[in-house]
Amino acid sequence: MEEKVPLDKEKIDPERMAVLRSLPVEVKEQISGQEARAFLYKEPLPDSLVKKLKEYIVLEDD
């Protein structure tokens, strides 16, 4: 299965990139490419990623 590559890389949120870079190595190693892409491009976060980041993020109520 091929991974989707966003055509417009300018849509990456720089603040979210900084957050991912600041995570401990052991956490970053657990994040899949698909999860990272969802986070960086402000897509709906997979439940698996929310569980991995629960100590580092605050979810907003819709």
Long-range contacts (C-beta under 8 A, 24 or more apart in sequence): 3-33, 3-34, 4-37, 6-37, 6-41, 11-41, 11-42, 12-40, 12-41, 13-40, 13-41, 13-42, 16-40, 16-42, 19-56, 19-57, 23-53, 23-56, 27-52, 27-53, 27-56
